Amino acid sequence: MMTHTSTHIATVQALESMAREMRHDIYRMGLQTGLNGAHFGGGLSLVEIMAVLYQSVMRVNPAQPRWPERDRFILSKGHGAMAYYAALKQVGFVTDEDLMTFKGNHTFLYGHPSMNPDKGIEFSSGSLGLGLALGVGTAMGLRKRGNHASRVFVLMGDGECGEGSVWESAASAAHFGLSNLVAIIDKNGLQYDGPTKDVLNMDGMAEKWESFGWQARTVDGHNLAELLDAFDNLGGKPTVIVANTVKGKGVSYMENNPAWHHNRLTQAQFDELTAAKAVNP
């Protein structure tokens, strides 16, 4: 595991700043959708995960978006797109002006990701349960091409793990020894239908993945140091990181509130959030 050297501490501090900016951009994107609203809850639970992936883990280059040896990212839970787009802005794939077209009439930043490799969006997604299968195929394809440097990262929701296609893909990844495949579970405990434990109880998530032949790690999905350590020393077999998160993280009335799976942000609410950011930059 990575030790917490002074360099590592500085990285955590930089990531904290990045996460704050990403949350503010999510509020801004959501506000300008007006009465259409946006998926705040599942986007805010992803912020720290996306910050770590794009700033400290994945090998990507906005100046060469189609670089063959880049890492690939699949947002299987496509309704988390606002966190995805906010991260892409932070590393230079999209601009602030692009963000402000989110869900507009003339945009490439839709409510769910639509493939646009030159903007860092490798794959389209939205139908839950399909991302890991796509990740398995992508990881196998990279290996068959002789590309042993690139890795594939698939981010899923815990509710999504009730899909049978997820477990067929998990078994396939272990069977084919896809050590270049990493899954991340955003385990925020809520889905559109209600608490995940009531819809389909998936307790013992890490043990389930281990029984399918994966290496599993469980972390606090909002703790940047834990996330950095979890992504350190990947390899040997497919890896899953079970990230315990809070839906709507960072906004008291959104946290663990199913009403904010998809909702509208008012100007007054936005102004309050902006004022809080100014006090705690």
N, C-alpha and C positions, 0 to 999 in steps of 0.2 A: 504494500500500500504506500501511497505517497506520504511523505512526512511533511509536517506543516513548517516549512522553512519560511524565511522572510519573503522570498519570492512568491511562495504560495499565498501568504497572507496578503501581499499586494494584489495578487490576482483576484482573491476573494473581494477585496475592497473595490476593485475595478468592476467586478461583476455585480456587486451591490448597486453601484451607480447605473450600470446598464439596465438592470432589472427595474429600477425606479423610472428610468426614461421609457422603457417598454410599457410599463403600466400606464404612464401618462398618455402615450401614443394610443393605447387601447381605448382609453376614455375618449380621446379626440376622435378616433375612427368611429366609435360607437355613437357619439353625439351627432355626427354629421349624417348618420343614416336616418335620422328623424323618426317618423312614425313606423318605419320598417323595422327598427330595432336591430339587435345583434346578439350573438352568443357570448355574453360576458363571462358567465360562470366557468365554463370549460376552457376559456382562453386565459383567464387570470390564474387558474390553477397550474398552467404550463410555464409561466414566465421564467422562473429560475431554471427549469430544465432546458428551455430553449436558449437562454443566455449562456449556460455552460456548454451546450452542444456547439453553438455557433461561434463562441468566442474562444473556447479552450480545448475542444475535443475534435471536432470535425475538420478535415482538410478540404477547404473550399477557397476559391479565388474569384471574386467578382470581376476581376480584369480578364480572367480566362474561365468563364462559366462552364465551358464544355471540356475543360482539362480532363483527359482520360483517366487519370489516377486520383481524381477527386473522390471524396466520400459522397454517398447518396443518402438523402433523407426522404422518408415517406411519412406524412402526417395522416395516419389511418383514421384518427378521429378528426375528420375534416372540419368539424364545427369549432375547432380550436384555432382557426385560421388567423385570427387577429394577433395572437402571440407569435405565430409563424411570420407574418408580415412585419411585425414590429422588430423581430430579430433580423430579418433580411435587411431592414433599413439600417440597423446598427452596424452591420458589416459591409454595407455598401452596394447591395444588389438593387435596392429600390430607394427612391428619394422620398423626402417628406411630402412633396407635392403628390407623388404616387399614392401615399397612404391616404391622403385626403380625398381620393376618388373611390375609396372602398365602397363596394356595392352600388356605385353610381352607374349612370347610363353608358359612360365611355370609360371603362376600366378594365384592367386585367386582374384586379384584386377582388375576386368574387367572394361570396359568403363561404364557399368551400373552395379549396385550391383547384385551379385549372392549370394544367401543365404549360410551363413557359420557361424552358431551361436557361435562356439568356437572362432571366430575372431570378434565377436560383430556385425556381419551382419545378422540381424534377418530374413530379407525377400528379395527376388529378386524383382527388379522393372525395369521399362524402358518404358512400354506402358502407356502413360499418361492417367489420368482419373480413374485409378483403385486403387490407394493407399488408398483413404479415405474409399472405400468399404471394403478393407482389414482391415483397422483400426476399422471400425464398428464391423466387425465380431470378431476381436481379443478382443476388449473391451467387447463385449457380452460374449465371451468364458471365459475370465478371471472372469467375474462376476458370471457366472454359476458354475465355479469351486470353488467359495467362496473366490476368491482372490480379496480383496477389497483394497489392498495396491498398486498394480501395476497400472500404467497409460500408455496410448498409445499416442505417439506423431507422427503426420503425417505431413510431410513437402511437400507442393505443390507449383507449380508456378502459377502466375496469368493467364498466357495463358491457362494453364491446366483447369482453372475454367470455360472455355467455354464448357467443356464436360458435357453432361447431367447426366452422372453417378455420377459426383461430387454432384449434387444437390439432386439426389435420395438418395445418402448416407447421405447428410446433413439432409434431412427430417427424415430419419430413425434414425439417432443418437439422434435427439431431441425427436422423438416419444418414443424411448426406454429409454430416460433419462440417456444417457451415460455421466455422469459427469467425468468419468475416461478417456475421449477422448479429446485430444487437437490437433487442426489443426493450422499449421503455413503457411501463404501465403507469398511466396517470391515475392513481388509485385515490380518487376524491370521494368515493362512497355514495355518489349520487348520479342518477341518470334521469332522462326525461320522464320516465314512469314513476320515479321516486327513489328511495334508498336502494342501493344495489343489493344489499343483504336481503331485502324483502322481495325484490323482483327475481333474483336468482343468486343465492348466497355463494360467494366465491372466496370465503375465508380459507386461509392456508394457501394463498396465491403462490408464494415462493415455492412451497413444497410441491404444488401441482406442477409447476414448470420443471423443477428438479426431477420429478418422476418421469417426465418426458425426455430427460437426458440433457437438460440445459444447466448451465451455471447460473445461479440466482443470487441476487443481492437486494437487500431491502434497506431503503434510506428514507430520511425526511426529505421530501421533494422540494422543500423551500430552504433547505440548509445547503448553501453553496459548497462549503468544505466537504460535506458528506457526498454530494453529487460528484465533485471532482475526484474524490477517492474512489467512488464506485466505477467511474469510467477509466480508472487507471488499470493498467495491466490486463486489458481485454485479450481474449484469445484462448486457444485450446479446444473450445467447444462454443456453440452459440450461447450468448449471454442475455439474461433478462434482468433489468433493473426495476424493481417494484418501488415506485416512488409514492409514499404516502403524502397526499396533498389535501388542500382545502379548496373546495369549489368556491369561486368568487374571491379568492385570497386578496387581502389588502383593502377591501371595502366592507365595513362592518355589516351593513344591511344586505350585502350580497353573499357574505360567507355562509356556506351550508344552507342556502335558501334556494329551493327548487324554482322559485319564481324567476330567478335570474339565470336560469339555463339559457333563456332567450328573452330579452326585455328591452325597453326603451329607456334611455338616459335623458333626463330633462336638463335644460340649461342651468337651473338652480342646483341640481345635483352635481353637474360638471363644475360649476363655479366653486362649490364647496370642496370638491376633490382637488381642484387647482390651487385653492387657498391653502389646503393642507400640505400640498407639495412645496409651496413657497415657504412655509414655516419649517418643513423638514426636507430640505433639498437633498 
